[in-house]
Amino acid sequence: MDNNTSNVGSNQGAMGAIGQILGRFIVAAIILGITAFFTPNFSISNIWALGIAAIVLTVMDYLIVKITGLNAIAFGKGFVGFVLAAITLYATQFFVAGYSISWFAAIIGALIYGVIAYIMPGEQA
């Protein structure tokens, strides 16, 4: 009986983790789309490029957190988080076709992304 209970708990934990990842992806895609809309010289050509860019940004943020312990969110860790957010927004264009951003737009985009991420409901940095 104890084995069945622990298996059910681990299945719910795995489903919770998948739900969390999916939720983060959806929120990242929405925030990224809004950011691209309001940022001059930042364009995402279609929904597929937006989805792939959200995946790339999520993976880059995950790797940055694992390697440095810092969140690449503008309001995540102050100035360092802001700089990391601008760099990740800019670097994403090298991995995603249909995603284009200038350095200046990455700086403005990091600001907009951080503000939107801060006011969106959900997990706060």
C-alpha positions as CSV (number, residue, x, y, z in Angstrom):
1,M,0.0,0.0,0.0
2,D,2.8,2.4,0.8
3,N,4.4,1.8,-2.7
4,N,1.1,2.8,-4.4
5,T,0.9,5.9,-2.4
6,S,4.5,7.0,-3.1
7,N,4.0,6.3,-6.9
8,V,0.9,8.4,-7.0
9,G,2.7,11.2,-5.2
10,S,5.7,11.0,-7.6
11,N,3.3,11.0,-10.6
12,Q,1.6,14.1,-9.3
13,G,5.0,15.8,-8.7
14,A,6.1,15.0,-12.3
15,M,2.8,16.4,-13.7
16,G,3.2,19.4,-11.5
17,A,6.7,20.0,-12.8
18,I,5.5,19.7,-16.4
19,G,2.6,22.0,-15.7
20,Q,5.0,24.5,-14.2
21,I,7.3,24.4,-17.3
22,L,4.4,24.7,-19.6
23,G,3.0,27.6,-17.6
24,R,6.4,29.4,-17.7
25,F,6.6,28.9,-21.4
26,I,3.2,30.3,-22.0
27,V,3.9,33.3,-19.8
28,A,7.3,33.9,-21.4
29,A,5.7,33.8,-24.9
30,I,3.0,36.3,-23.9
31,I,5.5,38.6,-22.2
32,L,7.9,38.3,-25.2
33,G,5.1,39.1,-27.7
34,I,4.0,42.2,-25.8
35,T,7.6,43.3,-25.4
36,A,8.3,42.9,-29.2
37,F,5.1,44.8,-29.9
38,F,6.1,47.8,-27.8
39,T,9.8,47.9,-28.5
40,P,11.1,49.7,-31.7
41,N,13.6,47.7,-33.8
42,F,12.4,44.4,-32.2
43,S,10.5,42.1,-34.5
44,I,9.2,38.5,-34.4
45,S,7.9,37.4,-37.8
46,N,5.3,34.8,-36.8
47,I,3.9,32.7,-34.0
48,W,6.4,29.9,-34.6
49,A,9.3,32.2,-34.1
50,L,7.7,33.6,-31.0
51,G,7.3,30.1,-29.6
52,I,10.8,29.0,-30.4
53,A,12.2,32.3,-29.0
54,A,10.2,31.7,-25.8
55,I,11.8,28.3,-25.5
56,V,15.3,29.6,-26.2
57,L,14.9,32.4,-23.6
58,T,13.5,30.0,-21.0
59,V,16.4,27.6,-21.6
60,M,19.0,30.4,-21.5
61,D,17.5,31.7,-18.3
62,Y,17.5,28.2,-16.8
63,L,21.2,27.8,-17.7
64,I,22.2,31.2,-16.4
65,V,20.4,30.5,-13.1
66,K,22.1,27.0,-12.9
67,I,25.6,28.4,-13.7
68,T,25.6,31.8,-11.9
69,G,22.6,31.7,-9.6
70,L,21.3,34.9,-11.1
71,N,17.9,35.4,-12.7
72,A,18.1,36.9,-16.2
73,I,15.0,39.1,-15.5
74,A,15.3,42.8,-15.4
75,F,13.9,43.1,-11.9
76,G,15.2,39.7,-10.8
77,K,18.6,40.8,-9.5
78,G,18.8,44.6,-10.1
79,F,21.3,45.9,-12.6
80,V,23.0,42.5,-13.2
81,G,19.6,40.9,-13.9
82,F,18.8,43.8,-16.3
83,V,22.1,43.3,-18.2
84,L,21.5,39.6,-18.4
85,A,18.0,40.1,-19.7
86,A,19.3,42.5,-22.4
87,I,22.0,40.0,-23.4
88,T,19.6,37.0,-23.6
89,L,17.1,39.0,-25.6
90,Y,19.9,40.0,-28.0
91,A,21.5,36.6,-28.2
92,T,18.2,34.8,-29.0
93,Q,18.3,36.2,-32.5
94,F,21.3,34.0,-33.3
95,F,19.2,30.9,-32.5
96,V,15.8,31.8,-33.9
97,A,14.9,32.6,-37.5
98,G,12.4,35.4,-37.8
99,Y,13.6,37.1,-34.6
100,S,15.4,40.4,-35.0
101,I,16.6,42.9,-32.4
102,S,19.2,45.6,-32.1
103,W,21.4,46.3,-29.1
104,F,19.4,49.4,-28.2
105,A,16.1,47.5,-28.6
106,A,17.5,44.8,-26.4
107,I,18.1,47.3,-23.6
108,I,14.6,48.9,-24.0
109,G,13.1,45.4,-24.4
110,A,14.7,44.2,-21.2
111,L,13.1,47.1,-19.4
112,I,9.7,46.4,-20.9
113,Y,10.1,42.7,-20.4
114,G,11.0,43.2,-16.7
115,V,8.1,45.5,-16.0
116,I,5.5,43.2,-17.7
117,A,7.0,40.1,-15.9
118,Y,6.8,42.0,-12.6
119,I,3.1,42.9,-13.0
120,M,2.0,39.6,-14.5
121,P,0.3,37.3,-12.0
122,G,2.3,34.2,-11.1
123,E,5.8,33.5,-9.8
124,Q,7.7,36.7,-9.0
125,A,11.5,37.0,-9.3
